[in-house]
Amino acid sequence: MPRERVLSITLDAVLIALSAVTTAARCQQPNSARWSAISHELGREGTVDDGYYHVEFPRSDLTVKIGRHTLAPAFELTSYFTFVPTSAGVMTMGEIVMRDDEVNAVTDEARTQGVDIAALHSHLIGENSRLMYAHVMTSGDPAAVARKLQALLARTATPLGAAPGESKVTSRPGPPRPRRSVSRKR
């Protein structure tokens, strides 16, 4: 993809995100109804933090090593989506963690669903199994957006459904929790 096109897509993403934030105050649908529709479609509850709704899907199905170190799913192995309310429903940006052999299916599904992929790249060097990361963005009706994202996740081996011990949407006080940790096996 030409550099100008990548810069254009990135600029578009920033403008859409800024637009979503400025229109959030004018939203008519209560956020709890939005978040409930999203969690219902994704089959997993998320967390509310400062008006945003965040849902994670750790790739606990993967065993990834760099050298002799095994990475924990929380270390660069978690797909996630963050939603912000807009006057038209929600806007989401997120990241999908994929094995090399899942990339084509996910990008094809993104085209089918009308989900933009702003970036496709790797975060790691020398990992075994090779991973790729897609930065995704879409907007619209909360349930429809969640169904689009669910369709993308279904093209991977990401464990879906409720997270262990999950019961309801929760609010998280304070700053966001760090998502990265390393598990070392010797």
C-alpha positions, 0 to 999 in steps of 0.5 A, spaced: 500 500 500 502 506 498 505 511 503 500 516 502 494 511 502 496 509 509 497 516 511 490 518 509 487 512 512 491 514 519 488 521 518 481 518 517 481 514 523 484 520 527 478 524 525 473 519 526 475 518 533 475 526 534 468 526 531 466 520 535 468 523 542 465 530 540 459 528 539 458 523 545 455 528 549 449 529 544 448 521 544 440 519 546 441 512 547 443 510 554 450 507 554 448 501 558 443 499 553 449 500 548 454 496 552 449 491 553 447 490 546 455 489 544 456 484 550 450 480 548 453 480 541 460 478 542 458 473 548 463 477 553 462 482 558 467 488 558 469 494 562 467 501 562 472 506 563 471 514 563 465 513 558 468 508 554 467 500 553 472 495 553 472 488 551 478 483 551 479 476 548 486 473 550 489 468 545 489 463 551 489 458 545 496 460 543 503 458 546 508 463 543 515 463 545 521 468 544 527 464 545 526 459 551 521 464 554 513 463 554 509 469 553 503 469 557 496 471 553 496 478 557 503 480 553 501 482 546 496 476 545 490 479 547 485 481 541 481 487 544 475 493 542 474 499 545 467 503 544 465 510 544 458 512 544 456 517 538 450 520 535 449 514 530 451 508 535 458 507 537 465 507 534 470 502 535 477 501 534 481 495 536 486 490 535 485 482 533 491 478 534 492 472 529 496 467 527 500 467 520 495 462 517 489 466 520 490 473 516 487 472 509 481 469 512 480 475 517 482 480 512 477 477 507 472 477 512 473 485 514 472 487 507 465 483 507 463 486 513 465 493 511 470 493 517 476 498 516 483 495 517 488 501 519 494 497 520 497 490 519 503 488 522 507 484 527 509 487 534 514 481 536 520 479 533 523 472 533 516 469 536 514 462 535 508 461 532 508 467 528 503 472 529 500 478 526 496 484 528 490 488 525 488 494 527 480 495 526 475 500 526 468 501 524 462 504 527 454 504 527 449 501 531 452 497 537 449 490 536 451 491 528 458 493 530 459 487 535 456 482 530 461 485 525 467 484 530 464 477 532 465 475 525 472 477 524 474 473 531 470 467 528 475 467 523 481 465 528 481 460 533 480 466 539 477 463 545 470 466 544 464 466 549 464 469 556 471 469 560 472 465 566 468 468 572 465 473 568 458 475 570 456 482 569 459 489 566 463 492 571 466 499 572 473 500 573 475 506 577 482 509 576 487 509 570 487 503 565 490 496 568 497 494 564 495 489 559 502 486 559 506 481 563 511 475 561 511 468 564 518 465 564 519 457 563 526 455 564 
